């Protein structure tokens, strides 16, 4: 190696280290996006409608990226969270209303995750209350004793298990001819189809994922120098999220009705039963438990952190995982309260599948407000280098309006039907 190559190699290593240091928030939030509600919506779609919902899952990739990318701009351009920007732009009442909606969304999402994890425990004969108590305790201990970076690494490691859904889709051996036939005839006038479409949108672009990424980037200490790696992080996460979700749908479609659809799922054991048909009682149950459990645990962590950051901001504090629990009582207290509240809701015996679908549709109905807020803040609050250009705004506005409009239409029409 000559002397001229050494500076080049050192520069490449520095760029690589910079890239790896900035990766994380986008990937974590996308792994959390493939959570229990997403699994239920995709599995229900596959069981009831075969492969017909696949186009929607892939069409959502650019929408998911564009929405999350606005949070990157706002975090790095203003140094403020979504709630703080709402307060600065529209006042305290708007912040309180926004926080109330976000916390309700978080509570429903966390209850869904805990119910899913309890369902996994029941597959192995463990009572639900024991599973919930153990997991809530472990998550709380992990957060109280770690920094943001350590929690992020644990979340990514847990999320890796979601790749098992891709293995299940491959082993399902879907009929490609049948898939092509179904994709050419989408029942867009059917109320049940629209309701599940709204649920799939509501489990893809969610208020708490948008809020989390913005706050997580601030907690991690990222700066404008991290803009490009953060965008790459989010793009990779968006693609991976929807590919995994498509894998769930394909596996469920093949397992229930051999791709023809027409079936309905009422519980986690029902969903798991389909995968045991594909892979056998032991392997199928274990692989399903790892895949669902990984996503649910990541989502539980993300939802609790979002709630804790939101409660801290309402109290006028910018708390962080870097602080000791005694120095950030609002943050850690909010985290514990959200876990306890969701655990109590699950212990009440609520139907998981119905709760998940209702929560997902509610997210779809709330999505237009969240997207409008993000777009307005990005256009009005960002400095010139980061603010969307006029050409980009003209392209972005119709896309976000299309997503928000279809989400609202599918949620209302599907619910009324």
N, C-alpha and C positions, 0 to 999 in steps of 0.2 A: 504494500500500500504506500503510495507516494504522499508527500505532505499536503498536496492540493486536495486529496480525497478526505483527509481527516476533518477539516471544517465542515465539509458537505455532510459527512456521516454524523457529526455532532449536531448539526442543524436538523437533520432528519430525526434523530433521536429526541431532540427537544420538542419538535412538532408532534411526534408520536406520544410523548409523555403528556403534552398539553391536551391532546385529543382524549387520551384515556382518563385524564383528571376531570375533564368536562363531561364525559359520558356518565349517565346514571339517572338523573331525574326523568328524562323522557322515556328511557327504557323501563324504569320502575313503574311509571304511571301507565304505560301501555300494557305491562304485564298485569297490573292491577285491573286494567280494563277488561281482561279476559277472566273475569271473576265469576262467582256462582250465578249471578243474575244473567250474565252473558252466556254461560254454559246452558242454563235452563232455557233461555229464549232460543238459542241456536238448536238445542236438542229438541225442544218442542216444535220448532219450525221444520226440522228434518223429519220428525215422526209424523207430523200432521200433513205437511205439504211436500214431502220428498225433497228434491233438490231445487225447488222453485225460488227459494229465497237467496240462493248463492249470488246472483248478480248484485243484489243490494249490498251484500257484505263487502264485495270488492269495490263497488262504486263509492262506498263510504271511506275508503282509504285516503283519497285527496282531501275530502272534507274534514276528516279527523286530523290530518296533518295541518291543514290551513288554520283550523281553530286553535290547536295547541301551539302553533307557531306564533300566534298573536300574543300568547302568554309569555313566550320567550322575549319578544320585543319589549313588552311592558315591564317585565322583571329587570332586564338588563338596561333598558333605557331610562327607567324612572327610579329603580331601587325600591319600589313599593309593591305591596301585595295587591290583589284584586280588591279586597275590602277597604284597604287604605286609599286606593284610587277612587273608589266609589264615594267614600266620605269626603275626599278633597274636591271631587267634581260636583256631587249632588247633595252633600250634607249628611248629618248624623241620621236622620230618619231613613234616608235611602240605604245607608249602611246597615241599619238595624233590620230593615225589610229584606235586604239581600242576604244578611247573615242568617235570618230565620229560615228562609227558603233553603239555603245551603245546608244548615244543620239538620233540617227535616230530611233532605235528600241523603245526607250522611247517615242518619239514624236508620232509615229504611235499607240503605246499602249495607251497613254493618250488620243489621239483623239478618239480612239475607246471607251474608258470609258465615255468620255464626251458626245459622240454621243448617247451611250446607255442610259445615264441619261437623255439626252434631249428627247429621245424616250419615256422614262417613263413619263416625264412631259406631253408630247403630248397625252398620254393615258388619262390624266385627264384634257385635254383642256388648258394646260399651254404652251405658245409659247416657242420655243427652246431657243431663246436668253435670255429669263428671267430665265429659269432653269439653263443655263450655267453660267450666271452672278452671280446668287445667290450662286450656289454651289462652284464656284471658289473663291468667296469672303469668304465663310464660311471656306473652306479648308485652305486658306491663313491665315485667322485670327487664326484658331486653331493651325497651325504650328508656327506662329510668337509669340504666347502667351503661348506655352507649352514646356515641356521638352520631351526627347525621350520617357521616360516611360509613360507620360500622353498620348502622341500621340499613342503609342503602345496599351494602354488600350482601347482607343476610337476605334482604328482599329479593335481590337478583338471583341468588342461589336457590331460594324457594321457588321462584318463578320458572326456573329451568325445567322443573317437573311438568310444566304445561306442555312441553314438547311431546309428551306421551300421547296427547290427543292427535298429533300428526301421525304417529305410529299406528294408532287405532284406525284412522281414516285409510291409511295405506293397506292395512290388513283386512279392511272391510271389503276390498275389491269391488268398488262401485261399478255399476253398469254405465259406461260412458254413452252408449246409444240412448238409454233411458234418460240419462241426465240431459243430453242435447234436446230430446223431444220435449221435456218438461220446461226447459229454459225458453223455448219458443212460444209457450202459452202461459203467461203469467195472469193469475186471477185478480187483477187490480181492482175489480169492482166488488170483491168479496169482503165482507166486514171482518171475518175472522182472520183472513190473510193480512188485512190492513192493521188489525190490532197487533199481530205478531211482528209486522214490519215496524210499527211504532216502538214495540218492545226492543227490537234489534237496534234501532237507532238510539233508543234511550239507554242501552247498555254499551253503546259505542262512544258517543260524544256526551259526556255527563258533566253536570255542574261541578262536582267535587274533583274530577280529574283536571279540569281547567284551573280551578283554584289551587289545587295541590302543586302542580308543576311550577306555577309562578312563585309560590311561597318556598318550595323546595330549592329552587335556584338561588333564592336569596339566602336561605339557611346554609347552603353549601358554599356561599361566598363567590359565586361566579360573577364575571365582569364582562364588559363589551368584547374583550379579547376572546371570550368563549362563545361568541355568537355562532360561528360556522360549525364548530363541534356540537353545540347544543341543537342546532337544526338537523344535523346528520343523526344525532342521537334520537331525536323525535321521529324523523322519517323512517329509520330502521325499526323503531318501536311500533309505528303505525302499521307498517307492512306486516311485521311479525304478528301483531295482535289480530289482524283480520284473517291472516292465513290460518292461525290456530283456531279462530272461531269457525272458519269454513271447514276445517278438519272435524270439529265437533258435529257440525250439521251433516256432513257427509257420512260420518260414522253412525249417527243416529238414524239417518234416512235408510242406510243399508240394514241396520239392526232391526228397525221397526217397519215391517211391511215390505221389506226388500226394495226400498226406494219408491214404492207406490204411494206412501203416505196414508192418511186416514186414521191414524192412531193418536191418542192423547196421553200425556204423562202427568201423574198426580203427585209424585214424590221423588226424592233422591234415589231410594232403592229401585223405583221403576226405571229411572234413567240408567242406573248402574246395571240393572238386569239386561239391558240391551248390549252392553259391552261384555258382559259375561257370556252372552250368546256368541259373540265374535271370537273371544279369546279364551273361553273356558271359565269355570267358576272361580278358580283361584287367581290365575293371571289377570283375567278381566277385572275382577274386583280390586286387586291390588293396584293395577295400572290406573284405573279410574280414580281410586282414592288419592294416589300421588298427584295426578294431573289436576283434579278438582281442588284438592287440599292446598297445592302450591299457589294457585291463583287466588283462592279464598284468603289465605294467610297474607299474601302481599296486599290484597285489597283491604283487608282489615287494618293493616298497618297504615296504609295510605289514607283511609277514611278517618281513622282516629287522629292522625297528624293534621289533616285538614281541619277537623273540628277543633283541635287544640289551638292551632294557629288562629282560627277565626275567633274563638272565645278570648284569646289573649289580646287580639286587636280591638275587640269590643271594650275591653278593660283599659285600652290605651297603652298596651305593652307589646313590644316586639320580642317575644320569647323564642327560645331556640333549644334544640336538642343539646347544644353545647353547654347549656346552663345546668347547674345542679337542681334537683327537684325542689329543694328548699328555697332556691332563688327564683323559681318560676312556678309558683303555686297555681296560677291560672292555666298555664300550659299543661302541666302534668295532671292537675285536677280535672281539667276538661277532658283529657285523654282517658283518665280512669272513669269519669262519669259517663262518657259515651260507651265505653265497654260494658259498664254495669247496666245502663239503660237498654242497650241492645240485647244483652244477655237475658234480662228480665222479660223482654218482649218475646224472645224465642222460647223461654221457659213457659210462657202462657199457652203454648200449643198452637200457635198460628200456623196456617197452612203455608209451607214454604213456597210452593210453585205459584199459588195465588198472590202471596206477598211480593214475590219477585216480579211477576208480570205487572202488578199494580205499580210497584216502585219504578219499573222500567218505563211504563207508559207515562207516569208522572214526570219523570226526567225528560221524556220527549216533549211533553207539554210545556215544561219550564225552559227548555232549550232556546226557544226564540228570544226570550228576555236576556238570557246569559250571552248569547251570540251578539245581540244588539249592543249590549253593554261593552263587550270586548272590542267590537268594531269601532264604536264611538270613542272609547278611551284611546285606542290605537291611533285614531285620526286626530284627536285633540290634545293628547297628553304627551306624545312622544316628541323628542327633539328631531330636527330636520333629517339627520342621517338615517334614523330608524323609522321615522313615520312613513307609512305606506305612500308611495307616489300616486299621483292622480290616475295614471294608467292602471296601477295595481288595485287601487280602490274601486275603479270602474269594473275590473274583472272580478274582484273578490266579493263585492256587494251582491251581485246576482247569485253567486254560488251559495253564499251564506243564506240569502233569502230563499233560495230553492230548498236548501236543507231544512231551514226553520219552517217553511211553508208546508213541505210534505210531512215533516214530523208532526206539526200541529194538525194537519188534515187527517193523517193516519190515526193519530191518537184520539181525535174527537169522533170521527166516523166509526172507527173500530170500537170505541167504547159504547157509543150509542147503538151500534148494531147488536 
